[in-house]
Amino acid sequence: MTTKTTYSNADIAHIDRTAVWHGFTQMAHYEPLVIERGEGNWLFDIEGRRLLDGASSLWCNLHGHNHPTINAAIRDQLGKIAHVTSLGMIGRTAVELTGRLVDVTPEGLNHVFYSSDGSSSVEAALKMAFQYWQQRENPQPQKTKYVAMGAAYHGDTTGGVSLGGVEHFHSLFGPLLFDVLRGPCPDTYRLPENVTPETACDHYFETFRELVTGQHQQIAAVVMEPLVQGAAGMIMHPEGFLRRVRDLTRELDILLICDEVATGFGRTGKMFACQHEQVSPDLMCIAKGLTGGYLPMAATLASDAVWNAFLGDLDQNKQFFHGHTYSGNPMAAAAGLASLDVFEEEQVLENLPAKIDHLQRCLQPLASHRHVGNIRQRGLMVGIELVEEKASKQPFPAGQTRGARVCRHALDRGVWIRPLGDVIVLMPPLSIQADEIETLVEAVRYGISQEFPGE
């Protein structure tokens, strides 16, 4: 009979530092931060320190930790069945979740394919788009190219990285990737010369239009993050850009894939970012907030036209050649259903405007700091860009890691946030309260003041 190993806090910290391999983290410099539990919008580490979860546990937690409604739904499902395959059968909760997702997503997305994370949902969309053109009525087998935006981020699997345009993340893997057509990065802060905020949409769209018009007969799909490019540094698109891309893709018979992994489920102030500009894509990728931040689950939603191209006789082999072991996991689906219940019961979307406005007011005083180049906000998604020189928007040398240092100072004020380079990212749970918004922004103010004393 073996004896169960008991680890002290010191043992846990040592294992975390030497054996756990953290993503996007330089392990030679990593300082352990191990979380024991969560309550509401707060995290508690193994030493008992209380930290406001200003990053929503990497942008996925919506309603806070240990939410009673979601906890109860998972416990109830656990008493029935933990997992059943979705290949040839499906759990009841996944079917129910499918019906709810069709109801809350943009019109026309009536079919749902489940996977486990955002990158997987993008991979599924890429393969759906490719297979669609091969086997639809009036096939177009030459349509095999994809268009992605500048500084795009669509996950870390091979297809997602191929679409990706964040040099810092993706350049190393170039030999493994397929080529894409690279569109503009529709950045409203770092504008090209002679482009103004008023002309930005026209400029970026014309660049995009010229790219796709000449090659539309070879393009299978345009893939884009609607309104906000999160991992690129909270880049905000000009108003109307998404709508014009949708109209052009319809005109040129190109599929539009919208990656709502980061922007979905209320982050921008509406349930989905596409809804701000009344856009229904042909394929939409969702994850992160799908289960309220409880369990891994993602989905790719498809239009009737895409779905119909996969229907046929058995000997035609038109079925979608893709699948995952844990697709449609019943416990994750139960969490997803409960999360949608919370949206309704707690009027989450209805309460967001007051929170969004309060966050904006709290952030305004930071804008005058000489090293705050830009504060950009869409809903409860915020990027605070630090610059060496404000007028020229000159960035700090990357090796100074100013953003990371500000975030470390914020820990001293009991707030956990994580930067993207020198962009301080704030993306709290939708359940954040007014006093917690003030705590969040005050911690950022403190971090900046500590990093730039006397300025």
Disulfide bonds with the S-S distance in Angstrom:
none
